[in-house]
């Protein structure tokens, strides 16, 4: 098992000192929260409450409904707007690479911002930054904090952490799957996680509308650059005609990346109502030849070298042309 670098250990000490020094916290994550975002949020909430801290979680109302596969998670203490006493709270960002990835960020004017993340392109926007690029997921960092703080690992906490771990490692298939990730999984299983039950909840209870949406996406598939770039598009009418939610597009891009010969996969989906950009673009790379997070950053987004995304108000055709040129 690898050990944290000195800089990471120092950042961990800073976070633990901030937790000891503060009594009131506000927890947030990135827009369109995924498994790691939600798992980290819930586990950190549990950590703070175990230490008798006053803590609330905030997810913007536009991010509901959450993806169906995560709705079994307990979100006790969740609100959809910052509380009136925000100025008295330490704001903790989890799994958020930059402030632009949280729609509530302009409202979160606090003296102390704690930034806990594992994305290599994190902008270190916090007054305290605990960014561990070697961690498989942000949930792994929270798991480490729980252990150092000597907080009991209940089954509920373990399940939240496992959701973050298994989804961000692609079911332990991505390059970020380390010995430590497997050691974490073993400890979570020991705390009561039923692997078969969790797999069923996350990956096998697929709504019919989600399957219909996948069919639409695959029907739109186009290959460029001699089959090395795979592109699929989901328009607003695809969601309307299938009855699918925006979150049902989760996982579609994995089918594109799995194609033989593909180096980069791109999924573009039209956002309902325009949102913070007319389209959401998701990028995946099969190896390190293309850093898709660098592409995403040029459009105001970010992520990992092999998995990134952004929102854009460019029309679909122009967006595809821009990505093709950058790839």
C-alpha positions as CSV (number, residue, x, y, z in Angstrom):
1,X,0.0,0.0,0.0
2,X,1.4,3.4,-0.9
3,X,1.7,6.2,1.6
4,X,0.7,9.8,1.1
5,X,3.4,12.3,0.1
6,X,4.5,14.9,2.7
7,X,2.5,17.7,1.0
8,X,-0.7,15.6,1.1
9,X,-0.1,14.8,4.7
10,X,0.3,18.5,5.5
11,X,-2.9,19.3,3.7
12,X,-4.7,16.5,5.6
13,X,-3.5,18.1,8.9
14,X,-4.8,21.5,7.7
15,X,-8.3,20.0,7.0
16,X,-8.4,18.2,10.3
17,X,-7.4,21.4,12.1
18,X,-10.1,23.3,10.3
19,X,-12.7,20.7,11.4
20,X,-11.6,21.0,15.0
21,X,-11.6,24.8,14.9
22,X,-15.1,25.2,13.3
23,X,-18.5,24.2,14.6
24,X,-20.6,24.9,11.5
25,X,-20.1,23.6,8.0
26,X,-21.7,23.7,4.5
27,X,-20.9,20.8,2.1
28,X,-21.1,21.2,-1.7
29,X,-19.9,19.3,-4.8
30,X,-20.0,19.8,-8.5
31,X,-23.0,20.3,-10.8
32,X,-24.7,17.1,-12.0
33,X,-23.3,15.1,-9.1
34,X,-22.1,11.6,-9.9
35,X,-21.4,8.6,-7.6
36,X,-18.1,10.0,-6.2
37,X,-19.6,13.4,-5.6
38,X,-22.6,12.1,-3.7
39,X,-20.7,9.4,-1.9
40,X,-18.0,11.8,-0.7
41,X,-20.7,14.4,0.3
42,X,-22.6,11.8,2.4
43,X,-19.5,10.4,4.0
44,X,-18.1,13.8,5.0
45,X,-21.4,14.8,6.4
46,X,-21.3,11.6,8.6
47,X,-17.7,12.4,9.6
48,X,-18.6,15.9,10.8
49,X,-21.8,14.8,12.6
50,X,-19.8,12.0,14.4
51,X,-17.6,14.8,15.7
52,X,-20.7,16.7,16.9
53,X,-20.4,19.4,14.2
54,X,-23.3,21.3,12.7
55,X,-23.3,20.4,9.0
56,X,-25.6,20.7,6.0
57,X,-25.3,19.5,2.4
58,X,-26.3,21.7,-0.5
59,X,-27.2,20.6,-4.0
60,X,-28.7,23.1,-6.4
61,X,-32.4,22.4,-7.3
62,X,-31.5,22.2,-11.0
63,X,-29.5,19.0,-10.3
64,X,-32.7,17.1,-9.3
65,X,-33.8,14.5,-9.9
66,X,-30.6,12.7,-9.1
67,X,-29.7,9.7,-11.3
68,X,-31.9,6.8,-10.4
69,X,-29.0,4.5,-9.5
70,X,-28.0,6.8,-6.6
71,X,-31.4,7.5,-5.1
72,X,-31.0,4.7,-2.5
73,X,-28.4,6.8,-0.7
74,X,-29.4,8.7,2.4
75,X,-29.3,12.5,2.0
76,X,-30.4,13.5,5.4
77,X,-29.5,17.1,6.1
78,X,-29.7,18.1,2.4
79,X,-31.0,21.6,1.4
80,X,-31.2,23.2,-2.0
81,X,-30.0,26.7,-1.1
82,X,-27.3,28.1,1.2
83,X,-28.7,28.7,4.8
84,X,-29.0,32.2,6.2
85,X,-26.1,31.7,8.5
86,X,-23.7,31.0,5.6
87,X,-21.2,33.6,6.9
88,X,-20.7,31.6,10.0
89,X,-20.0,28.3,8.2
90,X,-16.8,26.8,6.8
91,X,-17.7,25.8,3.2
92,X,-16.2,22.5,2.1
93,X,-16.1,21.6,-1.6
94,X,-15.9,17.9,-2.4
95,X,-14.9,16.4,-5.8
96,X,-15.1,19.9,-7.4
97,X,-12.1,20.8,-9.7
98,X,-12.9,24.5,-10.0
99,X,-15.5,27.0,-8.7
100,X,-17.3,27.2,-12.1
101,X,-18.4,23.5,-11.7
102,X,-20.7,24.5,-8.8
103,X,-23.7,26.7,-9.8
104,X,-24.0,28.0,-6.3
105,X,-20.4,29.1,-6.1
106,X,-21.2,32.9,-6.5
107,X,-23.4,32.6,-3.4
108,X,-20.7,30.9,-1.3
109,X,-18.8,33.9,0.0
110,X,-17.1,32.5,3.0
111,X,-13.9,33.3,4.8
112,X,-12.8,29.7,4.8
113,X,-13.1,27.4,1.8
114,X,-11.9,23.8,2.2
115,X,-11.2,22.2,-1.2
116,X,-11.0,18.3,-1.1
117,X,-10.5,16.7,-4.5
118,X,-8.5,14.3,-6.6
119,X,-8.6,15.9,-10.1
120,X,-5.2,16.7,-11.4
121,X,-6.4,20.0,-12.9
122,X,-7.9,21.3,-9.7
123,X,-7.4,25.1,-9.6
124,X,-6.6,25.1,-5.8
125,X,-9.3,27.7,-5.2
126,X,-9.7,27.0,-1.5
127,X,-8.1,28.7,1.5
128,X,-7.2,25.1,2.3
129,X,-6.6,22.7,-0.5
130,X,-6.4,18.9,0.1
131,X,-5.9,17.7,-3.5
132,X,-4.5,14.2,-3.8
133,X,-4.0,13.4,-7.5
134,X,-2.9,9.8,-6.6
135,X,-6.3,9.0,-4.9
136,X,-8.6,6.9,-7.0
137,X,-11.5,9.1,-6.1
138,X,-12.5,11.8,-3.7
139,X,-14.3,9.2,-1.6
140,X,-10.8,7.6,-0.9
141,X,-9.6,10.9,0.6
142,X,-12.7,11.1,2.8
143,X,-12.2,7.5,3.8
144,X,-8.6,8.4,4.9
145,X,-9.9,11.4,6.9
146,X,-12.5,9.1,8.6
147,X,-9.7,6.7,9.6
148,X,-7.4,9.5,10.9
149,X,-10.3,11.1,12.8
150,X,-11.1,7.6,14.3
151,X,-14.8,7.8,13.2
152,X,-16.6,4.5,13.2
153,X,-17.2,3.1,9.7
154,X,-20.9,2.2,9.7
155,X,-22.5,0.3,6.9
156,X,-24.3,3.4,5.7
157,X,-21.0,5.4,5.5
158,X,-19.3,2.4,3.9
159,X,-22.0,2.1,1.2
160,X,-21.7,5.8,0.3
161,X,-17.9,5.5,0.0
162,X,-18.2,2.3,-2.0
163,X,-20.5,4.1,-4.5
164,X,-17.8,6.7,-5.0
165,X,-15.0,4.2,-5.3
166,X,-16.7,1.7,-7.7
167,X,-18.1,4.4,-10.0
168,X,-15.0,6.5,-10.3
169,X,-12.7,3.5,-10.9
170,X,-15.1,2.1,-13.6
171,X,-15.8,-1.0,-11.5
172,X,-12.1,-1.3,-10.8
173,X,-11.2,-1.2,-14.5
174,X,-9.7,2.3,-15.0
175,X,-6.1,3.3,-14.7
176,X,-6.8,5.0,-11.3
177,X,-7.5,1.6,-9.7
178,X,-4.6,1.2,-7.3
179,X,-3.6,-1.3,-4.5
180,X,-5.0,1.3,-2.1
181,X,-8.3,1.4,-3.9
182,X,-8.6,-2.4,-3.4
183,X,-7.6,-2.1,0.2
184,X,-10.3,0.5,0.7
185,X,-12.8,-1.8,-1.0
186,X,-11.8,-4.7,1.3
187,X,-12.3,-2.5,4.4
188,X,-15.7,-1.3,3.2
189,X,-16.8,-4.8,2.5
190,X,-15.7,-5.7,6.1
191,X,-17.9,-2.8,7.3
192,X,-21.0,-4.3,5.8
193,X,-21.1,-3.5,2.1
194,X,-22.8,-6.2,0.1
195,X,-21.0,-6.1,-3.3
196,X,-23.7,-8.0,-5.2
197,X,-26.5,-5.8,-3.8
198,X,-24.6,-2.6,-4.6
199,X,-23.8,-3.8,-8.1
200,X,-27.5,-4.5,-8.7
201,X,-28.5,-1.1,-7.3
202,X,-26.0,0.9,-9.4
203,X,-25.8,-1.0,-12.7
204,X,-28.7,-3.4,-13.2
205,X,-31.9,-1.6,-12.3
206,X,-32.1,0.3,-15.6
207,X,-35.3,2.2,-16.3
208,X,-36.8,1.4,-19.7
209,X,-36.4,5.1,-20.7
210,X,-32.7,4.9,-20.1
211,X,-32.4,1.9,-22.5
212,X,-34.4,3.7,-25.1
213,X,-32.2,6.7,-24.8
214,X,-29.1,4.5,-25.3
215,X,-30.6,3.2,-28.5
216,X,-31.1,6.7,-29.7
217,X,-27.5,7.6,-28.9
218,X,-26.0,4.6,-30.6
219,X,-28.2,5.2,-33.7
220,X,-26.6,8.7,-33.9
221,X,-23.0,7.3,-33.8
222,X,-20.5,8.8,-36.2
223,X,-16.8,7.9,-36.5
224,X,-14.1,10.4,-37.6
225,X,-10.3,10.3,-38.1
226,X,-10.3,6.8,-39.4
227,X,-12.4,5.5,-36.5
228,X,-10.3,7.0,-33.8
229,X,-13.0,9.6,-32.7
230,X,-16.5,8.3,-31.9
231,X,-19.3,10.9,-31.6
232,X,-22.9,10.5,-30.5
233,X,-25.5,13.2,-30.0
234,X,-28.6,13.3,-27.9
235,X,-31.0,16.2,-28.7
236,X,-33.8,17.4,-26.5
237,X,-36.4,15.5,-28.6
238,X,-34.6,12.3,-27.8
239,X,-35.3,12.8,-24.1
240,X,-38.8,14.0,-24.7
241,X,-39.8,11.1,-27.0
242,X,-38.3,8.4,-24.8
243,X,-39.4,10.0,-21.5
244,X,-35.8,9.9,-20.3
245,X,-34.3,12.2,-17.7
246,X,-31.1,14.0,-18.3
247,X,-29.3,11.7,-15.9
248,X,-30.2,8.7,-18.0
249,X,-27.4,9.6,-20.4
250,X,-24.9,8.5,-17.7
251,X,-22.9,5.6,-19.1
252,X,-23.7,6.1,-22.7
253,X,-20.2,7.3,-23.5
254,X,-18.7,4.0,-22.2
255,X,-20.2,2.2,-25.1
256,X,-18.5,4.6,-27.5
257,X,-15.1,4.3,-25.8
258,X,-15.4,0.5,-26.0
259,X,-15.4,0.4,-29.8
260,X,-12.3,-1.2,-31.3
261,X,-9.9,1.5,-32.6
262,X,-11.5,4.4,-30.8
263,X,-9.0,6.8,-29.1
264,X,-11.5,9.4,-28.0
265,X,-15.2,9.3,-27.4
266,X,-17.5,12.3,-27.4
267,X,-21.1,12.5,-26.2
268,X,-23.0,15.7,-26.8
269,X,-26.4,16.1,-25.1
270,X,-28.7,19.1,-25.3
271,X,-29.6,20.5,-21.9
272,X,-33.3,21.1,-21.2
273,X,-34.1,24.8,-20.9
274,X,-30.6,25.8,-21.9
275,X,-29.2,25.6,-18.4
276,X,-25.7,27.0,-17.9
277,X,-25.0,26.1,-21.6
278,X,-27.1,24.7,-24.3
279,X,-25.1,21.5,-24.5
280,X,-23.2,19.2,-22.2
281,X,-20.1,17.6,-23.8
282,X,-18.5,14.5,-22.2
283,X,-15.1,13.2,-23.3
284,X,-13.3,9.9,-22.7
285,X,-9.9,8.8,-23.9
286,X,-8.7,5.2,-24.1
287,X,-5.1,6.0,-23.3
288,X,-2.8,8.9,-22.5
289,X,-2.2,10.0,-26.1
290,X,-5.0,12.7,-25.8
291,X,-5.5,14.6,-22.5
292,X,-9.2,15.3,-22.8
293,X,-9.2,17.4,-19.6
294,X,-7.0,19.9,-21.5
295,X,-9.6,20.1,-24.2
296,X,-12.4,20.5,-21.7
297,X,-10.5,23.4,-19.9
298,X,-10.5,25.4,-23.1
299,X,-14.3,25.3,-23.0
300,X,-14.5,26.2,-19.3
301,X,-14.7,22.6,-18.0
302,X,-12.3,20.1,-16.7
303,X,-11.8,16.6,-15.3
304,X,-9.2,13.8,-15.7
305,X,-6.8,13.1,-18.5
306,X,-9.1,10.3,-19.7
307,X,-12.5,11.6,-18.6
308,X,-13.6,15.2,-18.7
309,X,-16.5,17.4,-19.7
310,X,-17.9,20.9,-20.1
311,X,-21.0,22.9,-21.1
312,X,-21.2,25.0,-24.2
313,X,-23.7,27.2,-26.0
314,X,-22.2,26.3,-29.4
315,X,-24.6,24.6,-31.9
316,X,-24.0,20.9,-32.2
317,X,-22.2,20.9,-35.6
318,X,-19.9,23.7,-34.5
319,X,-19.1,21.9,-31.3
320,X,-18.2,18.7,-33.1
321,X,-16.0,20.6,-35.5
322,X,-14.2,22.3,-32.6
323,X,-13.6,19.1,-30.8
324,X,-12.4,17.3,-33.9
325,X,-9.8,20.1,-34.5
326,X,-8.6,19.9,-30.9
327,X,-8.4,16.1,-30.8
